[in-house]
Amino acid sequence: MLVLGFASTVASAQPQTSPSGTPAAPAAPAASSTPGLPKAGDTLPLTGAADWPKLQWSYNVPNANDAAGKVVIHWFCTSKVAACIDDLARIVTLREAGSVYIVAYINGSQRDSKKLDPIRESEGVGRGTVAYGPGVKKLFKQLGIAKGPASIVVDVDGKVKLVAASGDINELDSRDAIVKSTVEAIKPYTTTNEGPTTAKPTDKLVFAINIQLASWLKFSDKTPMSFVLSAAKDVKCDATTLGRDKMKIDGRSLTAQVTCTAPKGSYQVRGDIRFGYETPDRTTGLGTDGASWKFEVKP
């Protein structure tokens, strides 16, 4: 997923991680029996658990702005291990597909780490980082990792999605499939709407669209916001076009609402909303969405 240019969707109220209708994820690998590794459902910060040792980094320390809204893969390996060399190609492929941030822990020197570096300097800077040295050796022992490859996959909500503790090809296939399905489930926003199905000629008809941004985004001040209501001429509304100043913004929630009246009859109206949003690293995206309402006015 790229931040720019998301397609319009009309969704029911839903957390931004796994919206209704997303294909079921493949079965997760069996829970790791390694006692030091976290379990699925545990919270794992980007920089690791509080008791993890201090580490040396080939690039910057893991960057929360760069990792926001991405699936994080903590990847553990040792140089000269054939399974690690094979898995490196998989990890690079996952990184290049987008919306994945890699934190690699290479058990060896900085020179050793270059041989298993999934960031590849200019190719992946901003999409991950690499740790090496004595701190990584201590971390391997603490987590119960022999040589690797081992992986901890963390969803956008900071919860561990799965732990793959071996280089078994079936386990790695399952890990890669789950990373892919988790990435596909990431949504920058969800949409809900409100409107009547029946009413009386004297009723006030409220039509509203609400946009809820994902937790790592904020509404952009640089992109114009607009809401346009299309309706038959008999439907009289307090407004048919709203700008930013006429919409309600509360944190990551945006609501556009108009109130109308209509005489007896059957109607259909449509509302379309447009807005911009920003990621923590100031990348911008454009959101467009809409809703249609059919209703009948009876005496």
Short mmCIF file of the C-alpha atoms (twelve columns), coordinates in Angstrom:
data_MODEL
# 
_entry.id   MODEL 
# 
loop_
_atom_site.group_PDB 
_atom_site.id 
_atom_site.type_symbol 
_atom_site.label_atom_id 
_atom_site.label_alt_id 
_atom_site.label_comp_id 
_atom_site.label_asym_id 
_atom_site.label_seq_id 
_atom_site.Cartn_x 
_atom_site.Cartn_y 
_atom_site.Cartn_z 
_atom_site.pdbx_PDB_model_num 
ATOM 1   C CA . MET A 1   0.000   0.000   0.000  1 
ATOM 2   C CA . LEU A 2   1.243   3.439   -0.840 1 
ATOM 3   C CA . VAL A 3   0.251   6.406   1.252  1 
ATOM 4   C CA . LEU A 4   -0.905  8.392   -1.737 1 
ATOM 5   C CA . GLY A 5   -4.118  7.947   -3.680 1 
ATOM 6   C CA . PHE A 6   -6.199  5.400   -1.812 1 
ATOM 7   C CA . ALA A 7   -9.318  4.188   -3.535 1 
ATOM 8   C CA . SER A 8   -12.702 5.163   -2.139 1 
ATOM 9   C CA . THR A 9   -14.417 2.673   0.131  1 
ATOM 10  C CA . VAL A 10  -17.569 2.828   2.184  1 
ATOM 11  C CA . ALA A 11  -17.052 0.814   5.336  1 
ATOM 12  C CA . SER A 12  -18.903 0.131   8.525  1 
ATOM 13  C CA . ALA A 13  -17.438 1.220   11.848 1 
ATOM 14  C CA . GLN A 14  -14.263 -0.792  12.192 1 
ATOM 15  C CA . PRO A 15  -10.762 -0.574  13.675 1 
ATOM 16  C CA . GLN A 16  -8.227  0.466   11.104 1 
ATOM 17  C CA . THR A 17  -6.314  -2.811  11.174 1 
ATOM 18  C CA . SER A 18  -8.648  -5.524  9.857  1 
ATOM 19  C CA . PRO A 19  -11.816 -4.177  8.221  1 
ATOM 20  C CA . SER A 20  -14.832 -6.371  7.646  1 
ATOM 21  C CA . GLY A 21  -14.633 -8.278  4.414  1 
ATOM 22  C CA . THR A 22  -10.860 -8.733  4.414  1 
ATOM 23  C CA . PRO A 23  -9.991  -12.293 3.358  1 
ATOM 24  C CA . ALA A 24  -9.187  -14.529 6.295  1 
ATOM 25  C CA . ALA A 25  -5.480  -14.676 7.082  1 
ATOM 26  C CA . PRO A 26  -3.648  -17.971 6.611  1 
ATOM 27  C CA . ALA A 27  -3.243  -20.090 9.705  1 
ATOM 28  C CA . ALA A 28  -0.466  -18.816 11.950 1 
ATOM 29  C CA . PRO A 29  2.576   -20.961 12.649 1 
ATOM 30  C CA . ALA A 30  2.410   -22.963 15.832 1 
ATOM 31  C CA . ALA A 31  3.253   -20.942 18.929 1 
ATOM 32  C CA . SER A 32  6.960   -20.902 19.642 1 
ATOM 33  C CA . SER A 33  8.197   -23.138 22.432 1 
ATOM 34  C CA . THR A 34  11.181  -20.841 22.967 1 
ATOM 35  C CA . PRO A 35  10.509  -19.327 26.411 1 
ATOM 36  C CA . GLY A 36  12.281  -16.015 25.826 1 
ATOM 37  C CA . LEU A 37  10.320  -15.031 22.721 1 
ATOM 38  C CA . PRO A 38  7.024   -13.144 22.980 1 
ATOM 39  C CA . LYS A 39  3.717   -14.784 22.108 1 
ATOM 40  C CA . ALA A 40  1.035   -13.774 19.642 1 
ATOM 41  C CA . GLY A 41  -1.067  -11.041 21.240 1 
ATOM 42  C CA . ASP A 42  1.755   -9.638  23.380 1 
ATOM 43  C CA . THR A 43  2.673   -5.973  23.012 1 
ATOM 44  C CA . LEU A 44  6.155   -5.371  21.637 1 
ATOM 45  C CA . PRO A 45  7.501   -1.812  21.246 1 
ATOM 46  C CA . LEU A 46  9.419   -0.924  18.104 1 
ATOM 47  C CA . THR A 47  12.654  -0.735  20.086 1 
ATOM 48  C CA . GLY A 48  12.020  -4.088  21.771 1 
ATOM 49  C CA . ALA A 49  11.050  -5.081  25.290 1 
ATOM 50  C CA . ALA A 50  12.260  -3.002  28.230 1 
ATOM 51  C CA . ASP A 51  14.723  -5.695  29.319 1 
ATOM 52  C CA . TRP A 52  16.404  -6.060  25.923 1 
ATOM 53  C CA . PRO A 53  20.119  -5.071  26.005 1 
ATOM 54  C CA . LYS A 54  21.497  -1.879  24.528 1 
ATOM 55  C CA . LEU A 55  22.320  -2.374  20.855 1 
ATOM 56  C CA . GLN A 56  24.615  -0.932  18.185 1 
ATOM 57  C CA . TRP A 57  22.987  0.101   14.909 1 
ATOM 58  C CA . SER A 58  24.358  0.261   11.380 1 
ATOM 59  C CA . TYR A 59  21.830  2.994   10.610 1 
ATOM 60  C CA . ASN A 60  19.629  4.950   12.989 1 
ATOM 61  C CA . VAL A 61  17.802  3.375   15.906 1 
ATOM 62  C CA . PRO A 62  14.332  2.073   14.929 1 
ATOM 63  C CA . ASN A 63  12.326  5.117   13.906 1 
ATOM 64  C CA . ALA A 64  8.684   5.341   15.018 1 
ATOM 65  C CA . ASN A 65  7.797   7.845   12.300 1 
ATOM 66  C CA . ASP A 66  9.175   5.601   9.566  1 
ATOM 67  C CA . ALA A 67  7.476   2.514   11.022 1 
ATOM 68  C CA . ALA A 68  4.064   4.125   11.617 1 
ATOM 69  C CA . GLY A 69  1.260   2.330   9.814  1 
ATOM 70  C CA . LYS A 70  3.536   -0.546  8.772  1 
ATOM 71  C CA . VAL A 71  3.911   -4.179  9.740  1 
ATOM 72  C CA . VAL A 72  7.167   -4.522  11.690 1 
ATOM 73  C CA . ILE A 73  9.328   -7.616  11.295 1 
ATOM 74  C CA . HIS A 74  12.003  -8.180  13.932 1 
ATOM 75  C CA . TRP A 75  14.400  -10.538 12.136 1 
ATOM 76  C CA . PHE A 76  17.175  -12.485 13.886 1 
ATOM 77  C CA . CYS A 77  20.022  -14.200 12.008 1 
ATOM 78  C CA . THR A 78  23.689  -15.171 12.073 1 
ATOM 79  C CA . SER A 79  26.184  -14.818 9.236  1 
ATOM 80  C CA . LYS A 80  27.329  -17.948 7.371  1 
ATOM 81  C CA . VAL A 81  24.082  -19.747 8.217  1 
ATOM 82  C CA . ALA A 82  22.624  -21.034 4.959  1 
ATOM 83  C CA . ALA A 83  19.013  -20.747 6.155  1 
ATOM 84  C CA . CYS A 84  19.642  -17.089 7.041  1 
ATOM 85  C CA . ILE A 85  21.038  -16.368 3.587  1 
ATOM 86  C CA . ASP A 86  17.944  -17.963 2.055  1 
ATOM 87  C CA . ASP A 87  15.563  -16.082 4.348  1 
ATOM 88  C CA . LEU A 88  17.302  -12.776 3.617  1 
ATOM 89  C CA . ALA A 89  15.881  -12.888 0.099  1 
ATOM 90  C CA . ARG A 90  12.390  -13.386 1.528  1 
ATOM 91  C CA . ILE A 91  12.774  -10.490 3.970  1 
ATOM 92  C CA . VAL A 92  13.990  -8.147  1.225  1 
ATOM 93  C CA . THR A 93  11.015  -9.157  -0.938 1 
ATOM 94  C CA . LEU A 94  8.608   -8.384  1.921  1 
ATOM 95  C CA . ARG A 95  10.273  -5.011  2.466  1 
ATOM 96  C CA . GLU A 96  10.118  -4.088  -1.208 1 
ATOM 97  C CA . ALA A 97  6.406   -4.945  -1.389 1 
ATOM 98  C CA . GLY A 98  5.731   -1.930  0.857  1 
ATOM 99  C CA . SER A 99  4.148   -1.201  4.246  1 
ATOM 100 C CA . VAL A 100 6.747   -3.363  6.004  1 
ATOM 101 C CA . TYR A 101 9.471   -2.077  8.341  1 
ATOM 102 C CA . ILE A 102 12.400  -4.398  9.088  1 
ATOM 103 C CA . VAL A 103 14.445  -4.397  12.298 1 
ATOM 104 C CA . ALA A 104 17.272  -6.880  11.730 1 
ATOM 105 C CA . TYR A 105 19.463  -8.305  14.498 1 
ATOM 106 C CA . ILE A 106 22.634  -9.880  13.110 1 
ATOM 107 C CA . ASN A 107 24.662  -11.938 15.577 1 
ATOM 108 C CA . GLY A 108 28.171  -10.862 14.653 1 
ATOM 109 C CA . SER A 109 30.361  -7.885  13.871 1 
ATOM 110 C CA . GLN A 110 29.377  -4.926  11.739 1 
ATOM 111 C CA . ARG A 111 31.230  -6.557  8.862  1 
ATOM 112 C CA . ASP A 112 29.174  -9.703  9.389  1 
ATOM 113 C CA . SER A 113 25.971  -7.665  9.483  1 
ATOM 114 C CA . LYS A 114 26.630  -6.264  6.014  1 
ATOM 115 C CA . LYS A 115 26.341  -9.767  4.548  1 
ATOM 116 C CA . LEU A 116 22.803  -10.137 5.920  1 
ATOM 117 C CA . ASP A 117 21.697  -6.521  5.698  1 
ATOM 118 C CA . PRO A 118 18.074  -6.383  4.402  1 
ATOM 119 C CA . ILE A 119 18.153  -2.577  4.347  1 
ATOM 120 C CA . ARG A 120 20.949  -2.414  1.761  1 
ATOM 121 C CA . GLU A 121 21.914  1.183   2.538  1 
ATOM 122 C CA . SER A 122 20.225  3.560   0.075  1 
ATOM 123 C CA . GLU A 123 17.753  0.877   -1.055 1 
ATOM 124 C CA . GLY A 124 15.974  0.591   2.264  1 
ATOM 125 C CA . VAL A 125 16.884  3.533   4.498  1 
ATOM 126 C CA . GLY A 126 13.674  4.695   6.109  1 
ATOM 127 C CA . ARG A 127 12.236  1.201   5.828  1 
ATOM 128 C CA . GLY A 128 14.248  -0.423  8.585  1 
ATOM 129 C CA . THR A 129 17.552  -0.693  10.390 1 
ATOM 130 C CA . VAL A 130 20.163  -3.266  11.462 1 
ATOM 131 C CA . ALA A 131 21.672  -4.099  14.876 1 
ATOM 132 C CA . TYR A 132 24.925  -6.001  15.407 1 
ATOM 133 C CA . GLY A 133 27.638  -6.652  17.998 1 
ATOM 134 C CA . PRO A 134 27.817  -7.964  21.570 1 
ATOM 135 C CA . GLY A 135 24.348  -6.652  22.462 1 
ATOM 136 C CA . VAL A 136 22.780  -8.802  19.742 1 
ATOM 137 C CA . LYS A 137 24.688  -11.866 20.965 1 
ATOM 138 C CA . LYS A 138 23.300  -11.249 24.442 1 
ATOM 139 C CA . LEU A 139 19.803  -10.743 23.027 1 
ATOM 140 C CA . PHE A 140 19.953  -14.069 21.136 1 
ATOM 141 C CA . LYS A 141 20.819  -15.841 24.393 1 
ATOM 142 C CA . GLN A 142 18.091  -13.983 26.276 1 
ATOM 143 C CA . LEU A 143 15.439  -14.898 23.700 1 
ATOM 144 C CA . GLY A 144 16.659  -18.471 23.305 1 
ATOM 145 C CA . ILE A 145 17.597  -18.083 19.633 1 
ATOM 146 C CA . ALA A 146 20.436  -20.364 18.539 1 
ATOM 147 C CA . LYS A 147 21.443  -19.028 15.123 1 
ATOM 148 C CA . GLY A 148 18.238  -18.092 13.338 1 
ATOM 149 C CA . PRO A 149 16.442  -17.309 11.217 1 
ATOM 150 C CA . ALA A 150 13.753  -16.238 13.672 1 
ATOM 151 C CA . SER A 151 11.097  -13.590 13.205 1 
ATOM 152 C CA . ILE A 152 8.647   -11.624 15.319 1 
ATOM 153 C CA . VAL A 153 5.905   -9.997  13.242 1 
ATOM 154 C CA . VAL A 154 4.126   -7.037  14.851 1 
ATOM 155 C CA . ASP A 155 0.890   -5.521  13.519 1 
ATOM 156 C CA . VAL A 156 0.234   -1.780  13.229 1 
ATOM 157 C CA . ASP A 157 -1.354  -1.797  16.698 1 
ATOM 158 C CA . GLY A 158 1.916   -2.917  18.326 1 
ATOM 159 C CA . LYS A 159 0.653   -6.440  19.012 1 
ATOM 160 C CA . VAL A 160 2.666   -9.501  18.073 1 
ATOM 161 C CA . LYS A 161 0.972   -11.192 15.133 1 
ATOM 162 C CA . LEU A 162 3.161   -14.285 15.037 1 
ATOM 163 C CA . VAL A 163 6.528   -15.705 15.981 1 
ATOM 164 C CA . ALA A 164 8.455   -17.879 13.526 1 
ATOM 165 C CA . ALA A 165 11.293  -19.517 15.429 1 
ATOM 166 C CA . SER A 166 12.926  -21.668 12.764 1 
ATOM 167 C CA . GLY A 167 14.063  -21.728 9.172  1 
ATOM 168 C CA . ASP A 168 11.583  -24.445 8.241  1 
ATOM 169 C CA . ILE A 169 10.299  -23.638 4.764  1 
ATOM 170 C CA . ASN A 170 6.656   -24.302 5.686  1 
ATOM 171 C CA . GLU A 171 6.886   -21.967 8.670  1 
ATOM 172 C CA . LEU A 172 8.500   -19.270 6.553  1 
ATOM 173 C CA . ASP A 173 5.871   -19.687 3.824  1 
ATOM 174 C CA . SER A 174 3.167   -19.234 6.456  1 
ATOM 175 C CA . ARG A 175 4.951   -16.194 7.926  1 
ATOM 176 C CA . ASP A 176 5.222   -14.528 4.535  1 
ATOM 177 C CA . ALA A 177 1.559   -15.204 3.739  1 
ATOM 178 C CA . ILE A 178 0.449   -13.748 7.063  1 
ATOM 179 C CA . VAL A 179 2.632   -10.663 6.593  1 
ATOM 180 C CA . LYS A 180 1.040   -10.173 3.171  1 
ATOM 181 C CA . SER A 181 -2.520  -10.541 4.471  1 
ATOM 182 C CA . THR A 182 -1.779  -8.232  7.415  1 
ATOM 183 C CA . VAL A 183 -0.407  -5.571  5.060  1 
ATOM 184 C CA . GLU A 184 -3.506  -5.892  2.864  1 
ATOM 185 C CA . ALA A 185 -5.689  -5.294  5.924  1 
ATOM 186 C CA . ILE A 186 -4.071  -1.936  6.715  1 
ATOM 187 C CA . LYS A 187 -6.485  0.918   6.015  1 
ATOM 188 C CA . PRO A 188 -5.708  4.637   6.381  1 
ATOM 189 C CA . TYR A 189 -9.313  5.392   7.326  1 
ATOM 190 C CA . THR A 190 -12.775 3.925   7.757  1 
ATOM 191 C CA . THR A 191 -16.103 5.499   6.863  1 
ATOM 192 C CA . THR A 192 -19.549 5.397   8.439  1 
ATOM 193 C CA . ASN A 193 -22.661 7.245   7.364  1 
ATOM 194 C CA . GLU A 194 -26.078 8.260   8.696  1 
ATOM 195 C CA . GLY A 195 -29.314 8.913   6.839  1 
ATOM 196 C CA . PRO A 196 -33.066 8.186   7.048  1 
ATOM 197 C CA . THR A 197 -34.990 5.434   5.273  1 
ATOM 198 C CA . THR A 198 -38.461 6.840   5.964  1 
ATOM 199 C CA . ALA A 199 -39.702 10.233  7.143  1 
ATOM 200 C CA . LYS A 200 -42.649 12.626  7.289  1 
ATOM 201 C CA . PRO A 201 -42.829 15.898  5.321  1 
ATOM 202 C CA . THR A 202 -42.282 17.836  8.559  1 
ATOM 203 C CA . ASP A 203 -39.188 15.833  9.591  1 
ATOM 204 C CA . LYS A 204 -35.660 17.167  9.533  1 
ATOM 205 C CA . LEU A 205 -33.593 14.754  7.426  1 
ATOM 206 C CA . VAL A 206 -30.007 14.453  8.602  1 
ATOM 207 C CA . PHE A 207 -27.361 13.103  6.197  1 
ATOM 208 C CA . ALA A 208 -23.871 12.650  7.586  1 
ATOM 209 C CA . ILE A 209 -20.568 10.995  6.701  1 
ATOM 210 C CA . ASN A 210 -17.891 10.317  9.326  1 
ATOM 211 C CA . ILE A 211 -14.253 9.610   8.526  1 
ATOM 212 C CA . GLN A 212 -12.090 7.968   11.206 1 
ATOM 213 C CA . LEU A 213 -8.365  8.122   10.480 1 
ATOM 214 C CA . ALA A 214 -5.966  5.390   11.508 1 
ATOM 215 C CA . SER A 215 -4.077  6.050   14.732 1 
ATOM 216 C CA . TRP A 216 -0.827  7.036   12.974 1 
ATOM 217 C CA . LEU A 217 -2.395  9.704   10.739 1 
ATOM 218 C CA . LYS A 218 -3.731  13.227  11.132 1 
ATOM 219 C CA . PHE A 219 -5.819  15.452  8.886  1 
ATOM 220 C CA . SER A 220 -3.777  17.705  6.633  1 
ATOM 221 C CA . ASP A 221 -4.073  21.475  6.830  1 
ATOM 222 C CA . LYS A 222 -2.661  21.774  3.312  1 
ATOM 223 C CA . THR A 223 -5.328  19.852  1.386  1 
ATOM 224 C CA . PRO A 224 -8.783  21.385  0.843  1 
ATOM 225 C CA . MET A 225 -11.683 19.499  2.417  1 
ATOM 226 C CA . SER A 226 -15.058 19.338  0.758  1 
ATOM 227 C CA . PHE A 227 -18.419 17.616  1.043  1 
ATOM 228 C CA . VAL A 228 -20.968 17.760  -1.780 1 
ATOM 229 C CA . LEU A 229 -24.569 16.554  -1.532 1 
ATOM 230 C CA . SER A 230 -26.398 15.711  -4.760 1 
ATOM 231 C CA . ALA A 231 -30.194 15.627  -4.476 1 
ATOM 232 C CA . ALA A 232 -33.415 16.249  -6.407 1 
ATOM 233 C CA . LYS A 233 -34.615 19.871  -6.470 1 
ATOM 234 C CA . ASP A 234 -37.539 19.012  -4.163 1 
ATOM 235 C CA . VAL A 235 -35.072 18.129  -1.411 1 
ATOM 236 C CA . LYS A 236 -34.271 21.407  0.352  1 
ATOM 237 C CA . CYS A 237 -31.112 21.455  2.482  1 
ATOM 238 C CA . ASP A 238 -29.352 23.958  4.714  1 
ATOM 239 C CA . ALA A 239 -26.305 23.415  2.494  1 
ATOM 240 C CA . THR A 240 -25.266 21.181  -0.388 1 
ATOM 241 C CA . THR A 241 -21.559 22.037  -0.277 1 
ATOM 242 C CA . LEU A 242 -19.400 22.173  2.844  1 
ATOM 243 C CA . GLY A 243 -15.823 23.333  3.256  1 
ATOM 244 C CA . ARG A 244 -13.426 22.666  6.119  1 
ATOM 245 C CA . ASP A 245 -14.976 25.447  8.226  1 
ATOM 246 C CA . LYS A 246 -18.414 23.796  8.048  1 
ATOM 247 C CA . MET A 247 -17.265 20.300  8.965  1 
ATOM 248 C CA . LYS A 248 -16.439 18.991  12.424 1 
ATOM 249 C CA . ILE A 249 -12.914 17.773  13.123 1 
ATOM 250 C CA . ASP A 250 -12.249 16.116  16.459 1 
ATOM 251 C CA . GLY A 251 -8.763  14.637  16.547 1 
ATOM 252 C CA . ARG A 252 -8.750  11.891  13.913 1 
ATOM 253 C CA . SER A 253 -12.506 12.101  13.330 1 
ATOM 254 C CA . LEU A 254 -14.086 14.183  10.549 1 
ATOM 255 C CA . THR A 255 -17.857 14.618  10.221 1 
ATOM 256 C CA . ALA A 256 -19.773 16.308  7.409  1 
ATOM 257 C CA . GLN A 257 -23.504 16.789  8.041  1 
ATOM 258 C CA . VAL A 258 -26.397 18.530  6.328  1 
ATOM 259 C CA . THR A 259 -30.075 18.786  7.272  1 
ATOM 260 C CA . CYS A 260 -32.835 18.647  4.652  1 
ATOM 261 C CA . THR A 261 -36.598 18.480  4.200  1 
ATOM 262 C CA . ALA A 262 -38.631 16.946  1.397  1 
ATOM 263 C CA . PRO A 263 -42.295 16.611  0.365  1 
ATOM 264 C CA . LYS A 264 -44.052 13.289  -0.101 1 
ATOM 265 C CA . GLY A 265 -42.198 10.988  -2.493 1 
ATOM 266 C CA . SER A 266 -39.322 8.546   -2.927 1 
ATOM 267 C CA . TYR A 267 -35.803 9.951   -3.187 1 
ATOM 268 C CA . GLN A 268 -32.153 9.123   -3.485 1 
ATOM 269 C CA . VAL A 269 -29.371 11.499  -2.485 1 
ATOM 270 C CA . ARG A 270 -25.611 11.107  -2.545 1 
ATOM 271 C CA . GLY A 271 -22.845 12.675  -0.527 1 
ATOM 272 C CA . ASP A 272 -19.168 12.770  -1.539 1 
ATOM 273 C CA . ILE A 273 -16.348 13.790  0.758  1 
ATOM 274 C CA . ARG A 274 -12.741 14.694  0.012  1 
ATOM 275 C CA . PHE A 275 -9.913  15.284  2.496  1 
ATOM 276 C CA . GLY A 276 -6.162  15.018  2.963  1 
ATOM 277 C CA . TYR A 277 -4.082  13.401  5.684  1 
ATOM 278 C CA . GLU A 278 -0.452  13.219  6.796  1 
ATOM 279 C CA . THR A 279 1.803   10.499  8.186  1 
ATOM 280 C CA . PRO A 280 4.272   11.222  11.020 1 
ATOM 281 C CA . ASP A 281 7.047   11.713  8.434  1 
ATOM 282 C CA . ARG A 282 4.838   14.333  6.696  1 
ATOM 283 C CA . THR A 283 4.013   12.206  3.671  1 
ATOM 284 C CA . THR A 284 0.565   13.218  2.484  1 
ATOM 285 C CA . GLY A 285 -2.346  11.213  1.159  1 
ATOM 286 C CA . LEU A 286 -5.724  12.005  -0.373 1 
ATOM 287 C CA . GLY A 287 -8.931  10.413  0.848  1 
ATOM 288 C CA . THR A 288 -12.197 10.329  -1.082 1 
ATOM 289 C CA . ASP A 289 -15.358 8.524   -0.108 1 
ATOM 290 C CA . GLY A 290 -19.102 8.740   -0.423 1 
ATOM 291 C CA . ALA A 291 -22.505 7.333   0.463  1 
ATOM 292 C CA . SER A 292 -25.933 7.072   -1.125 1 
ATOM 293 C CA . TRP A 293 -29.223 7.168   0.747  1 
ATOM 294 C CA . LYS A 294 -32.636 6.006   -0.476 1 
ATOM 295 C CA . PHE A 295 -35.610 7.165   1.552  1 
ATOM 296 C CA . GLU A 296 -39.343 7.664   1.328  1 
ATOM 297 C CA . VAL A 297 -41.340 10.577  2.696  1 
ATOM 298 C CA . LYS A 298 -44.899 9.682   3.699  1 
ATOM 299 C CA . PRO A 299 -47.649 11.865  5.204  1 
# 
